[in-house]
Amino acid sequence: MAYLGSPKATLEVINKYGFAFQKRFGQNFLIDSHILENIVSAANITKEDFVLEIGPGIGTMTQYLCENAREVVAVEIDKSLIPILQDTLSEYNNVEVINEDVLKVDIKKLAEERNDGNPIKVVANLPYYITTPIIMGLFESGVPIDSITIMVQKEVADRMKTGPGSKDYGALSLAVQYYATADIVLKVPASCFMPKPNVDSAVIKLTRHKDTQVKVSNEKLMFKIIRASFNQRRKTLANGLKNSPELNFTREQVTEALVSMGKSESVRGEAFTLEEFAKLTDILNSNEKSSQE
């Protein structure tokens, strides 16, 4: 029976093990059972599902996932939490804890071995600094994913949902839009965590598209162009691409491509839609191929 979703039970476990919160891992544990139940419900976890949990902490969410899923693999980077997880999850025989940085785990292999290569569901409570690399890593690595349901800072959730022209619009917004449908399913006040963070959080569900919504000739190149466009937000898109170490385009090549799209050469990345980034990629990719022939 899941028992950790309360301040009392959480404090008992922390005191029992003398656990010290690590700021570098962004550790804030949920202490509200209603929020936990709502996350499991939003993620639509069933007895058919294999679930990857990123950042289980002391196992609060993990207990709820174990009770609802067929199998859970929880990846925890902080080795001091492993003995605690062995204790709090001892009642469950459908869970494995891996002590590793999730960015170093072969999740594709995990899905093949544990779920016959079928799409998996991911649930996570992610600190601010690692949100983008983890989401991009999951989508770009070709892992078969049904959905990703994640707790993030509210401003990060807003960034994932926003469109062109907004100050929050950026590479993450475009990546999410390309790969998935994003829905903010819960707003979570800071008071629902221990220790209490400085800002409120939100749970966002990313449901992977069956087919990509935008066709592009070179997906990897498009994301290099997108990243370069937002790396220096105050610069024009043409300057951003020219200065990127990942790209080899001259300012003239980029300007020519923009003009052929009916765009000003002083346009900035935040004014471009996903479809326009795809079109720009196709033009630059085609020009690069022509020059190599």
Number of C-alpha atoms within 10 A of each C-alpha: 9 17 13 25 23 18 16 11 13 20 14 12 16 15 10 10 12 9 14 11 15 11 9 8 16 16 21 20 25 26 23 18 19 11 18 19 14 14 25 19 12 17 24 14 22 16 12 11 19 25 30 25 25 22 26 27 25 26 27 25 27 31 25 21 31 24 18 19 20 16 23 26 22 25 21 23 17 16 11 16 19 19 11 19 21 15 12 19 20 11 13 16 10 15 22 16 18 16 17 15 13 19 12 7 13 11 19 17 13 16 21 15 11 15 17 11 15 15 19 23 22 24 26 22 25 22 18 14 11 12 19 19 12 15 17 15 15 19 19 14 11 10 20 19 21 17 22 25 25 25 24 22 23 20 14 19 23 17 19 25 19 18 20 16 14 11 11 19 21 24 24 22 22 25 20 21 22 19 20 22 15 21 16 19 16 17 17 20 15 18 15 22 19 18 14 14 17 10 12 17 22 22 26 26 24 24 19 21 15 10 10 12 13 14 13 18 14 13 14 12 18 21 18 17 24 26 21 24 28 20 17 17 15 12 16 19 29 25 20 23 27 20 18 17 9 13 14 12 15 13 17 12 16 20 19 16 21 22 11 12 13 9 13 12 18 13 15 20 29 21 13 22 14 19 15 14 20 22 20 21 24 20 20 20 16 13 13 14 10 9 7 6 5
